[in-house]
Amino acid sequence: MLNGKNVLLGVTGGISAYKAVEIASRLVKLGANVNVIMTKNATKLVQPLTFRYISRNPVAIDMFAEPESWKPEHISLADKADILIIAPATANIIAKLAHGIADDMLSTTALAVRCPILIAPAMNCNMLDNAIVQENIKILKDHKVEFVESEYGMLACGYEGKGRLADPEKIVQKIVNILTIKRDLEGKTILVTAGPTREALDPVRFISNRSSGKMGYAIAEVALKRGANVILITGPTNITPPDKAKVINVESALQMYDAVMSNALQADIIIMSAAVSDYRPKEFSQQKIKRDKGEITLVLEENPDILAELGKNKRGGQIIVGFSMETENLLENSIKKLKKKNADFIVANDLSKEGAGFGTDTNIVTIISADGEVKELPLMSKHDVANAIFDFIIK
């Protein structure tokens, strides 16, 4: 499955370093060529010789060890790597990478790679919850570094909470997913909507919602990786758009309607993941509304239903995917929406579930097709959800 793939495994000084031996073993059994870099603290927990026997390659530790060729070893390892996985990743290595610090073999090599980076954090739950650690994780995610989230359970320090290294099987499966990504959307044009819309009340205020745009941007990124041409129509977000996508920025639902309708005919698949406002203020105040007016009445009028309009005007062979965010009766309400809008698929998620919905890096969704097939997915990253959506559509 991974024949010919070069996996660079970084091991840091967390107590779960011993689990990295199983990760290396599983990767070798899948046919990967595994090179291991250990921090000096990691060597106090697991002997380098163990990784040498498992990987059948020398283990890199010292920045200033004599390399086998003229090229510095950290550059040599970085150049040939198809992926860098750091497991376990301590708060220390996460902080170094987030701020570009290169003071040992692993951090220096990590700054030199041009391949995907996957990080599996493991640490005390209070350390993981620390605002600085979370900010460092966010910095790395904003730079397209992928994560295998820590798991909840009993920790080596005696605490119970989130901080356990993810199961080695799960980590290896994520590596496989990244390295064997399909190119099954080549020649297709995918139109994706993302983020919230804003409906202005006056020059200062607007009505909006909690959408971060993370789900739509993940769909756009995955579509690009799978070979598609991507048109991303996005409301206001704080996310850097994926390279190579055609990006159209909008504010209001009316602007999103115009942008979608102007580009819909050229799209083979349209995925409406944006949280579009159903209503807008009937009147816009040219001046800021003053508080001294006392109680005010806000009259709203309906925005165009973009998904329904797409369903009405769907061209032959075109696939329309809607999103349904519910707080009750998830399947019943989502199936009604699927039929009413004449969509081909609905991706439904229950906002009451932890880890699902707005602002998170994870989601829990159920995909429903027009012919009645239902696929429930567990908690997973939004990138993995995006891949699952395309797998379901293509099947």
URWO-V693829 format. One record per pair of residues at least 6 apart in sequence whose ideal C-beta (glycine too) atoms are under 8 Angstrom apart, sorted by sequence separation. I is the first residue (numbers start at 0). J is the second residue. D is the distance in whole Angstrom. If there is no record, write none. Layout:
i=I j=J d=D
i=I j=J d=D
This chain:
i=10 j=16 d=5
i=27 j=33 d=6
i=51 j=57 d=6
i=66 j=72 d=4
i=77 j=83 d=8
i=94 j=100 d=8
i=95 j=101 d=8
i=100 j=106 d=6
i=101 j=107 d=4
i=126 j=132 d=6
i=127 j=133 d=8
i=140 j=146 d=7
i=153 j=159 d=5
i=154 j=160 d=7
i=164 j=170 d=8
i=199 j=205 d=5
i=200 j=206 d=7
i=223 j=229 d=5
i=240 j=246 d=5
i=249 j=255 d=5
i=263 j=269 d=6
i=313 j=319 d=6
i=323 j=329 d=8
i=336 j=342 d=8
i=349 j=355 d=6
i=350 j=356 d=4
i=355 j=361 d=7
i=356 j=362 d=7
i=367 j=373 d=5
i=26 j=33 d=5
i=51 j=58 d=5
i=68 j=75 d=7
i=85 j=92 d=6
i=95 j=102 d=7
i=109 j=116 d=7
i=120 j=127 d=7
i=139 j=146 d=8
i=152 j=159 d=7
i=198 j=205 d=6
i=222 j=229 d=5
i=233 j=240 d=7
i=288 j=295 d=7
i=325 j=332 d=5
i=337 j=344 d=8
i=348 j=355 d=5
i=349 j=356 d=8
i=350 j=357 d=7
i=354 j=361 d=5
i=355 j=362 d=5
i=366 j=373 d=7
i=367 j=374 d=8
i=37 j=45 d=8
i=50 j=58 d=5
i=64 j=72 d=7
i=70 j=78 d=8
i=101 j=109 d=8
i=151 j=159 d=8
i=154 j=162 d=5
i=197 j=205 d=4
i=198 j=206 d=4
i=325 j=333 d=7
i=337 j=345 d=4
i=348 j=356 d=6
i=354 j=362 d=7
i=355 j=363 d=4
i=365 j=373 d=6
i=366 j=374 d=5
i=376 j=384 d=7
i=379 j=387 d=7
i=10 j=19 d=5
i=66 j=75 d=7
i=101 j=110 d=5
i=151 j=160 d=7
i=154 j=163 d=6
i=197 j=206 d=7
i=198 j=207 d=7
i=231 j=240 d=6
i=249 j=258 d=5
i=310 j=319 d=6
i=323 j=332 d=7
i=336 j=345 d=6
i=354 j=363 d=6
i=355 j=364 d=7
i=365 j=374 d=7
i=23 j=33 d=5
i=37 j=47 d=6
i=48 j=58 d=8
i=96 j=106 d=7
i=122 j=132 d=8
i=136 j=146 d=7
i=151 j=161 d=5
i=153 j=163 d=8
i=197 j=207 d=5
i=219 j=229 d=5
i=231 j=241 d=7
i=259 j=269 d=8
i=309 j=319 d=5
i=323 j=333 d=4
i=365 j=375 d=5
i=366 j=376 d=7
i=8 j=19 d=7
i=47 j=58 d=4
i=62 j=73 d=7
i=95 j=106 d=5
i=99 j=110 d=7
i=150 j=161 d=7
i=152 j=163 d=5
i=196 j=207 d=7
i=247 j=258 d=5
i=334 j=345 d=7
i=352 j=363 d=5
i=365 j=376 d=7
i=376 j=387 d=6
i=23 j=35 d=6
i=35 j=47 d=8
i=149 j=161 d=5
i=151 j=163 d=7
i=195 j=207 d=5
i=219 j=231 d=5
i=229 j=241 d=7
i=259 j=271 d=8
i=333 j=345 d=5
i=364 j=376 d=5
i=37 j=50 d=7
i=47 j=60 d=6
i=59 j=72 d=6
i=92 j=105 d=7
i=96 j=109 d=6
i=149 j=162 d=5
i=150 j=163 d=4
i=195 j=208 d=5
i=231 j=244 d=5
i=233 j=246 d=7
i=235 j=248 d=8
i=306 j=319 d=7
i=323 j=336 d=5
i=363 j=376 d=7
i=374 j=387 d=8
i=8 j=22 d=7
i=59 j=73 d=8
i=92 j=106 d=7
i=96 j=110 d=8
i=149 j=163 d=6
i=150 j=164 d=7
i=195 j=209 d=7
i=229 j=243 d=7
i=230 j=244 d=7
i=231 j=245 d=7
i=233 j=247 d=7
i=323 j=337 d=8
i=333 j=347 d=4
i=348 j=362 d=6
i=349 j=363 d=7
i=363 j=377 d=7
i=8 j=23 d=6
i=35 j=50 d=4
i=149 j=164 d=7
i=150 j=165 d=6
i=195 j=210 d=4
i=216 j=231 d=7
i=229 j=244 d=4
i=230 j=245 d=5
i=231 j=246 d=5
i=232 j=247 d=5
i=233 j=248 d=6
i=234 j=249 d=6
i=235 j=250 d=7
i=247 j=262 d=7
i=306 j=321 d=5
i=321 j=336 d=7
i=332 j=347 d=8
i=348 j=363 d=6
i=363 j=378 d=5
i=19 j=35 d=8
i=35 j=51 d=8
i=120 j=136 d=7
i=149 j=165 d=7
i=150 j=166 d=7
i=194 j=210 d=6
i=215 j=231 d=7
i=229 j=245 d=7
i=231 j=247 d=7
i=233 j=249 d=7
i=234 j=250 d=7
i=282 j=298 d=7
i=321 j=337 d=7
i=348 j=364 d=5
i=362 j=378 d=8
i=363 j=379 d=8
i=59 j=76 d=6
i=148 j=165 d=7
i=194 j=211 d=7
i=195 j=212 d=7
i=216 j=233 d=8
i=228 j=245 d=8
i=230 j=247 d=7
i=232 j=249 d=6
i=280 j=297 d=6
i=281 j=298 d=4
i=330 j=347 d=7
i=347 j=364 d=6
i=348 j=365 d=7
i=361 j=378 d=6
i=362 j=379 d=7
i=374 j=391 d=6
i=8 j=26 d=7
i=42 j=60 d=6
i=147 j=165 d=4
i=194 j=212 d=3
i=215 j=233 d=7
i=223 j=241 d=6
i=255 j=273 d=7
i=280 j=298 d=7
i=281 j=299 d=6
i=329 j=347 d=5
i=346 j=364 d=5
i=347 j=365 d=5
i=361 j=379 d=6
i=362 j=380 d=8
i=35 j=54 d=5
i=193 j=212 d=4
i=223 j=242 d=8
i=280 j=299 d=6
i=281 j=300 d=5
i=321 j=340 d=6
i=329 j=348 d=8
i=346 j=365 d=8
i=347 j=366 d=8
i=361 j=380 d=6
i=362 j=381 d=5
i=6 j=26 d=5
i=33 j=53 d=8
i=34 j=54 d=7
i=85 j=105 d=7
i=96 j=116 d=8
i=216 j=236 d=7
i=223 j=243 d=6
i=255 j=275 d=6
i=279 j=299 d=7
i=280 j=300 d=8
i=329 j=349 d=5
i=346 j=366 d=5
i=347 j=367 d=6
i=360 j=380 d=6
i=361 j=381 d=7
i=364 j=384 d=6
i=33 j=54 d=4
i=35 j=56 d=7
i=37 j=58 d=6
i=39 j=60 d=7
i=118 j=139 d=7
i=193 j=214 d=7
i=194 j=215 d=6
i=212 j=233 d=6
i=219 j=240 d=8
i=220 j=241 d=4
i=223 j=244 d=6
i=234 j=255 d=7
i=278 j=299 d=4
i=279 j=300 d=6
i=319 j=340 d=8
i=321 j=342 d=4
i=345 j=366 d=8
i=346 j=367 d=8
i=360 j=381 d=6
i=366 j=387 d=7
i=34 j=56 d=5
i=36 j=58 d=7
i=37 j=59 d=7
i=38 j=60 d=8
i=96 j=118 d=8
i=127 j=149 d=6
i=147 j=169 d=6
i=193 j=215 d=2
i=212 j=234 d=7
i=216 j=238 d=5
i=219 j=241 d=5
i=278 j=300 d=7
i=319 j=341 d=7
i=320 j=342 d=7
i=323 j=345 d=5
i=325 j=347 d=7
i=344 j=366 d=6
i=345 j=367 d=5
i=359 j=381 d=8
i=362 j=384 d=5
i=366 j=388 d=6
i=33 j=56 d=7
i=35 j=58 d=5
i=36 j=59 d=5
i=37 j=60 d=5
i=116 j=139 d=8
i=147 j=170 d=5
i=192 j=215 d=6
i=193 j=216 d=6
i=232 j=255 d=6
i=252 j=275 d=5
i=278 j=301 d=6
i=279 j=302 d=6
i=319 j=342 d=5
i=320 j=343 d=7
i=321 j=344 d=7
i=322 j=345 d=7
i=323 j=346 d=7
i=324 j=347 d=8
i=325 j=348 d=8
i=326 j=349 d=7
i=344 j=367 d=7
i=355 j=378 d=8
i=364 j=387 d=8
i=368 j=391 d=7
i=32 j=56 d=7
i=35 j=59 d=7
i=36 j=60 d=7
i=85 j=109 d=7
i=191 j=215 d=5
i=210 j=234 d=7
i=212 j=236 d=4
i=216 j=240 d=7
i=252 j=276 d=5
i=277 j=301 d=7
i=278 j=302 d=6
i=319 j=343 d=5
i=320 j=344 d=5
i=321 j=345 d=5
i=322 j=346 d=5
i=323 j=347 d=4
i=324 j=348 d=6
i=325 j=349 d=6
i=326 j=350 d=5
i=327 j=351 d=8
i=344 j=368 d=5
i=354 j=378 d=5
i=364 j=388 d=8
i=1 j=26 d=7
i=6 j=31 d=5
i=8 j=33 d=6
i=10 j=35 d=6
i=16 j=41 d=5
i=20 j=45 d=7
i=34 j=59 d=7
i=83 j=108 d=7
i=93 j=118 d=7
i=193 j=218 d=8
i=211 j=236 d=6
i=213 j=238 d=7
i=216 j=241 d=7
i=219 j=244 d=5
i=251 j=276 d=8
i=277 j=302 d=6
i=318 j=343 d=5
i=319 j=344 d=8
i=320 j=345 d=7
i=321 j=346 d=7
i=322 j=347 d=8
i=323 j=348 d=8
i=325 j=350 d=7
i=326 j=351 d=6
i=343 j=368 d=7
i=344 j=369 d=7
i=366 j=391 d=5
i=4 j=30 d=7
i=5 j=31 d=7
i=6 j=32 d=7
i=8 j=34 d=7
i=9 j=35 d=8
i=10 j=36 d=7
i=12 j=38 d=6
i=19 j=45 d=7
i=27 j=53 d=6
i=83 j=109 d=6
i=118 j=144 d=6
i=120 j=146 d=7
i=147 j=173 d=5
i=193 j=219 d=7
i=211 j=237 d=8
i=212 j=238 d=5
i=232 j=258 d=5
i=253 j=279 d=7
i=276 j=302 d=6
i=318 j=344 d=7
i=320 j=346 d=7
i=322 j=348 d=8
i=324 j=350 d=6
i=343 j=369 d=5
i=3 j=30 d=7
i=4 j=31 d=5
i=5 j=32 d=5
i=6 j=33 d=5
i=7 j=34 d=5
i=8 j=35 d=5
i=9 j=36 d=5
i=10 j=37 d=5
i=11 j=38 d=5
i=12 j=39 d=8
i=17 j=44 d=7
i=23 j=50 d=6
i=27 j=54 d=6
i=93 j=120 d=7
i=117 j=144 d=8
i=118 j=145 d=7
i=119 j=146 d=7
i=122 j=149 d=8
i=191 j=218 d=5
i=211 j=238 d=7
i=232 j=259 d=6
i=252 j=279 d=6
i=275 j=302 d=7
i=342 j=369 d=7
i=1 j=29 d=4
i=2 j=30 d=4
i=4 j=32 d=7
i=6 j=34 d=7
i=8 j=36 d=7
i=9 j=37 d=8
i=10 j=38 d=7
i=12 j=40 d=3
i=13 j=41 d=8
i=16 j=44 d=4
i=17 j=45 d=6
i=27 j=55 d=7
i=116 j=144 d=5
i=117 j=145 d=5
i=118 j=146 d=5
i=119 j=147 d=4
i=120 j=148 d=8
i=121 j=149 d=6
i=145 j=173 d=8
i=191 j=219 d=5
i=251 j=279 d=7
i=313 j=341 d=7
i=0 j=29 d=5
i=1 j=30 d=5
i=2 j=31 d=8
i=3 j=32 d=8
i=5 j=34 d=7
i=7 j=36 d=7
i=9 j=38 d=8
i=11 j=40 d=7
i=12 j=41 d=5
i=16 j=45 d=5
i=20 j=49 d=6
i=24 j=53 d=5
i=83 j=112 d=5
i=116 j=145 d=7
i=117 j=146 d=7
i=118 j=147 d=7
i=120 j=149 d=5
i=189 j=218 d=8
i=0 j=30 d=6
i=1 j=31 d=4
i=11 j=41 d=5
i=14 j=44 d=7
i=20 j=50 d=7
i=23 j=53 d=5
i=88 j=118 d=5
i=90 j=120 d=8
i=115 j=145 d=7
i=117 j=147 d=7
i=119 j=149 d=8
i=124 j=154 d=6
i=189 j=219 d=8
i=232 j=262 d=7
i=275 j=305 d=6
i=310 j=340 d=5
i=311 j=341 d=7
i=337 j=367 d=6
i=10 j=41 d=5
i=12 j=43 d=7
i=13 j=44 d=8
i=19 j=50 d=8
i=23 j=54 d=5
i=73 j=104 d=6
i=77 j=108 d=5
i=83 j=114 d=6
i=85 j=116 d=7
i=88 j=119 d=6
i=89 j=120 d=8
i=123 j=154 d=6
i=191 j=222 d=7
i=309 j=340 d=8
i=310 j=341 d=3
i=338 j=369 d=8
i=12 j=44 d=6
i=72 j=104 d=8
i=76 j=108 d=6
i=80 j=112 d=5
i=82 j=114 d=5
i=83 j=115 d=7
i=84 j=116 d=8
i=85 j=117 d=7
i=86 j=118 d=8
i=87 j=119 d=6
i=88 j=120 d=5
i=89 j=121 d=7
i=90 j=122 d=5
i=145 j=177 d=7
i=230 j=262 d=5
i=307 j=339 d=7
i=310 j=342 d=6
i=324 j=356 d=6
i=333 j=365 d=7
i=337 j=369 d=6
i=20 j=53 d=6
i=78 j=111 d=8
i=81 j=114 d=5
i=82 j=115 d=5
i=83 j=116 d=5
i=84 j=117 d=5
i=85 j=118 d=5
i=86 j=119 d=4
i=87 j=120 d=7
i=88 j=121 d=7
i=89 j=122 d=6
i=123 j=156 d=5
i=125 j=158 d=7
i=127 j=160 d=8
i=128 j=161 d=8
i=189 j=222 d=4
i=307 j=340 d=5
i=309 j=342 d=8
i=334 j=367 d=6
i=73 j=107 d=5
i=77 j=111 d=4
i=80 j=114 d=5
i=82 j=116 d=8
i=83 j=117 d=7
i=84 j=118 d=8
i=85 j=119 d=7
i=87 j=121 d=4
i=124 j=158 d=5
i=127 j=161 d=6
i=271 j=305 d=7
i=306 j=340 d=5
i=307 j=341 d=7
i=333 j=367 d=6
i=10 j=45 d=7
i=73 j=108 d=4
i=77 j=112 d=4
i=82 j=117 d=6
i=84 j=119 d=7
i=86 j=121 d=8
i=87 j=122 d=8
i=123 j=158 d=6
i=124 j=159 d=8
i=125 j=160 d=8
i=127 j=162 d=5
i=230 j=265 d=8
i=271 j=306 d=5
i=330 j=365 d=7
i=77 j=113 d=7
i=90 j=126 d=5
i=124 j=160 d=3
i=126 j=162 d=7
i=230 j=266 d=7
i=304 j=340 d=8
i=306 j=342 d=6
i=329 j=365 d=7
i=74 j=111 d=6
i=90 j=127 d=8
i=94 j=131 d=8
i=97 j=134 d=8
i=98 j=135 d=8
i=124 j=161 d=5
i=197 j=234 d=7
i=330 j=367 d=7
i=73 j=111 d=6
i=94 j=132 d=8
i=97 j=135 d=4
i=124 j=162 d=4
i=184 j=222 d=6
i=189 j=227 d=5
i=191 j=229 d=6
i=193 j=231 d=6
i=196 j=234 d=5
i=197 j=235 d=6
i=271 j=309 d=7
i=346 j=384 d=8
i=90 j=129 d=7
i=93 j=132 d=7
i=97 j=136 d=8
i=123 j=162 d=6
i=187 j=226 d=8
i=188 j=227 d=7
i=189 j=228 d=7
i=190 j=229 d=8
i=191 j=230 d=7
i=192 j=231 d=8
i=193 j=232 d=7
i=194 j=233 d=5
i=195 j=234 d=5
i=234 j=273 d=6
i=10 j=50 d=7
i=36 j=76 d=7
i=98 j=138 d=8
i=122 j=162 d=5
i=185 j=225 d=8
i=186 j=226 d=8
i=187 j=227 d=5
i=188 j=228 d=5
i=189 j=229 d=5
i=190 j=230 d=5
i=191 j=231 d=5
i=192 j=232 d=5
i=193 j=233 d=5
i=194 j=234 d=4
i=195 j=235 d=7
i=233 j=273 d=7
i=234 j=274 d=8
i=269 j=309 d=6
i=62 j=103 d=6
i=94 j=135 d=5
i=97 j=138 d=4
i=121 j=162 d=7
i=184 j=225 d=4
i=185 j=226 d=3
i=187 j=228 d=7
i=188 j=229 d=8
i=189 j=230 d=7
i=191 j=232 d=7
i=192 j=233 d=7
i=193 j=234 d=7
i=194 j=235 d=6
i=195 j=236 d=8
i=227 j=268 d=8
i=232 j=273 d=7
i=8 j=50 d=8
i=34 j=76 d=6
i=62 j=104 d=5
i=90 j=132 d=5
i=93 j=135 d=5
i=97 j=139 d=5
i=120 j=162 d=8
i=121 j=163 d=7
i=183 j=225 d=6
i=184 j=226 d=5
i=185 j=227 d=7
i=188 j=230 d=7
i=190 j=232 d=7
i=194 j=236 d=4
i=346 j=388 d=6
i=61 j=104 d=7
i=93 j=136 d=6
i=96 j=139 d=6
i=121 j=164 d=4
i=182 j=225 d=6
i=183 j=226 d=7
i=184 j=227 d=4
i=193 j=236 d=7
i=330 j=373 d=7
i=60 j=104 d=6
i=120 j=164 d=8
i=180 j=224 d=5
i=181 j=225 d=6
i=182 j=226 d=4
i=344 j=388 d=8
i=59 j=104 d=5
i=62 j=107 d=6
i=90 j=135 d=8
i=119 j=164 d=6
i=180 j=225 d=6
i=260 j=305 d=8
i=8 j=54 d=8
i=34 j=80 d=8
i=93 j=139 d=7
i=119 j=165 d=5
i=256 j=302 d=7
i=259 j=305 d=5
i=263 j=309 d=6
i=256 j=303 d=5
i=344 j=391 d=7
i=96 j=144 d=7
i=260 j=308 d=7
i=269 j=317 d=7
i=271 j=319 d=8
i=344 j=392 d=6
i=59 j=108 d=8
i=253 j=302 d=7
i=256 j=305 d=5
i=263 j=312 d=7
i=267 j=316 d=7
i=268 j=317 d=7
i=269 j=318 d=7
i=271 j=320 d=7
i=343 j=392 d=8
i=252 j=302 d=4
i=253 j=303 d=7
i=255 j=305 d=7
i=259 j=309 d=7
i=264 j=314 d=7
i=267 j=317 d=6
i=268 j=318 d=5
i=269 j=319 d=5
i=270 j=320 d=4
i=271 j=321 d=5
i=272 j=322 d=5
i=274 j=324 d=7
i=119 j=170 d=5
i=199 j=250 d=8
i=252 j=303 d=7
i=266 j=317 d=7
i=267 j=318 d=7
i=269 j=320 d=7
i=271 j=322 d=6
i=199 j=251 d=7
i=218 j=270 d=6
i=256 j=308 d=7
i=268 j=320 d=7
i=117 j=170 d=8
i=196 j=249 d=7
i=197 j=250 d=5
i=198 j=251 d=6
i=252 j=305 d=8
i=38 j=92 d=7
i=196 j=250 d=7
i=197 j=251 d=6
i=198 j=252 d=7
i=218 j=272 d=6
i=196 j=251 d=6
i=215 j=270 d=8
i=117 j=173 d=6
i=196 j=252 d=5
i=117 j=174 d=6
i=215 j=272 d=4
i=196 j=254 d=8
i=214 j=272 d=5
i=215 j=273 d=6
i=196 j=255 d=6
i=117 j=177 d=7
i=86 j=147 d=8
i=212 j=273 d=8
i=22 j=84 d=7
i=115 j=177 d=5
i=192 j=255 d=6
i=210 j=273 d=7
i=22 j=86 d=6
i=39 j=103 d=7
i=210 j=274 d=4
i=38 j=103 d=6
i=209 j=274 d=8
i=38 j=104 d=8
i=208 j=274 d=5
i=19 j=86 d=5
i=38 j=105 d=6
i=192 j=259 d=6
i=18 j=86 d=7
i=19 j=87 d=7
i=36 j=104 d=5
i=37 j=105 d=8
i=208 j=276 d=7
i=320 j=388 d=7
i=7 j=76 d=6
i=18 j=87 d=7
i=36 j=105 d=5
i=190 j=259 d=7
i=207 j=276 d=7
i=7 j=77 d=8
i=206 j=276 d=6
i=16 j=87 d=6
i=15 j=87 d=5
i=36 j=108 d=6
i=190 j=262 d=6
i=206 j=278 d=8
i=320 j=392 d=7
i=7 j=80 d=4
i=190 j=263 d=7
i=206 j=279 d=7
i=5 j=79 d=5
i=6 j=80 d=7
i=9 j=83 d=6
i=11 j=85 d=7
i=13 j=87 d=4
i=206 j=280 d=7
i=272 j=346 d=7
i=318 j=392 d=6
i=5 j=80 d=5
i=6 j=81 d=7
i=7 j=82 d=7
i=9 j=84 d=7
i=10 j=85 d=8
i=13 j=88 d=8
i=190 j=265 d=8
i=5 j=81 d=5
i=6 j=82 d=6
i=7 j=83 d=5
i=8 j=84 d=6
i=9 j=85 d=4
i=10 j=86 d=7
i=11 j=87 d=6
i=13 j=89 d=5
i=190 j=266 d=4
i=4 j=81 d=5
i=7 j=84 d=7
i=8 j=85 d=8
i=9 j=86 d=8
i=10 j=87 d=7
i=11 j=88 d=6
i=12 j=89 d=6
i=87 j=164 d=5
i=143 j=220 d=8
i=188 j=265 d=6
i=189 j=266 d=7
i=196 j=273 d=7
i=4 j=82 d=8
i=6 j=84 d=7
i=8 j=86 d=7
i=11 j=89 d=5
i=86 j=164 d=7
i=188 j=266 d=5
i=189 j=267 d=7
i=190 j=268 d=7
i=191 j=269 d=8
i=192 j=270 d=7
i=195 j=273 d=7
i=196 j=274 d=7
i=198 j=276 d=5
i=9 j=88 d=8
i=12 j=91 d=8
i=86 j=165 d=8
i=188 j=267 d=5
i=189 j=268 d=5
i=190 j=269 d=5
i=191 j=270 d=5
i=192 j=271 d=5
i=193 j=272 d=6
i=194 j=273 d=6
i=195 j=274 d=5
i=196 j=275 d=5
i=197 j=276 d=8
i=11 j=91 d=7
i=187 j=267 d=4
i=188 j=268 d=8
i=189 j=269 d=8
i=190 j=270 d=7
i=192 j=272 d=6
i=193 j=273 d=5
i=194 j=274 d=7
i=196 j=276 d=5
i=198 j=278 d=7
i=200 j=280 d=5
i=11 j=92 d=5
i=187 j=268 d=7
i=189 j=270 d=7
i=191 j=272 d=6
i=192 j=273 d=4
i=195 j=276 d=8
i=198 j=279 d=4
i=199 j=280 d=7
i=198 j=280 d=6
i=201 j=283 d=7
i=202 j=284 d=8
i=9 j=92 d=7
i=192 j=275 d=7
i=200 j=283 d=7
i=201 j=284 d=4
i=202 j=285 d=7
i=204 j=287 d=8
i=274 j=357 d=8
i=86 j=170 d=6
i=199 j=283 d=6
i=200 j=284 d=7
i=201 j=285 d=8
i=202 j=286 d=7
i=203 j=287 d=5
i=204 j=288 d=7
i=201 j=286 d=7
i=202 j=287 d=6
i=84 j=170 d=7
i=201 j=287 d=5
i=201 j=288 d=5
i=200 j=288 d=7
i=84 j=174 d=6
i=82 j=174 d=6
i=11 j=105 d=7
i=82 j=177 d=6
i=9 j=105 d=5
i=82 j=178 d=6
i=81 j=178 d=6
i=141 j=238 d=8
i=200 j=297 d=7
i=141 j=239 d=7
i=9 j=108 d=8
i=9 j=109 d=7
i=7 j=108 d=7
i=198 j=302 d=8
i=7 j=112 d=7
i=15 j=121 d=5
i=7 j=114 d=8
i=14 j=121 d=8
i=13 j=121 d=5
i=214 j=322 d=8
i=13 j=122 d=6
i=192 j=305 d=8
i=270 j=388 d=7
i=268 j=392 d=7
i=15 j=155 d=8
i=14 j=155 d=4
i=25 j=167 d=6
i=29 j=171 d=7
i=25 j=168 d=7
i=22 j=167 d=5
i=26 j=171 d=6
i=213 j=358 d=7
i=18 j=164 d=6
i=21 j=167 d=4
i=25 j=171 d=5
i=29 j=175 d=7
i=211 j=357 d=6
i=213 j=359 d=7
i=210 j=357 d=6
i=211 j=358 d=5
i=213 j=360 d=7
i=15 j=163 d=7
i=19 j=167 d=8
i=22 j=170 d=6
i=26 j=174 d=7
i=209 j=357 d=4
i=214 j=362 d=6
i=15 j=164 d=4
i=18 j=167 d=5
i=22 j=171 d=6
i=208 j=357 d=8
i=209 j=358 d=6
i=13 j=164 d=7
i=221 j=382 d=6
i=220 j=382 d=7
i=217 j=380 d=8
i=222 j=385 d=8
i=217 j=381 d=4
i=221 j=385 d=4
i=225 j=389 d=6
i=217 j=382 d=5
i=220 j=385 d=7
i=221 j=386 d=5
i=214 j=381 d=5
i=217 j=384 d=7
i=218 j=385 d=4
i=222 j=389 d=7
i=6 j=174 d=7
i=213 j=381 d=5
i=217 j=385 d=5
i=221 j=389 d=7
i=214 j=384 d=7
i=218 j=388 d=7
i=214 j=385 d=8
i=6 j=178 d=8
i=1 j=174 d=8
i=1 j=175 d=7
i=4 j=178 d=5
i=0 j=175 d=6
i=1 j=178 d=6
i=1 j=179 d=8
i=0 j=179 d=7
i=184 j=389 d=7
i=180 j=386 d=8
i=183 j=389 d=8
i=176 j=383 d=7
i=173 j=383 d=8
i=176 j=386 d=7
i=183 j=393 d=6
i=148 j=360 d=8
i=148 j=361 d=7
i=146 j=360 d=8
i=140 j=360 d=7
i=148 j=380 d=7
i=146 j=380 d=7
i=145 j=380 d=7
i=145 j=382 d=7
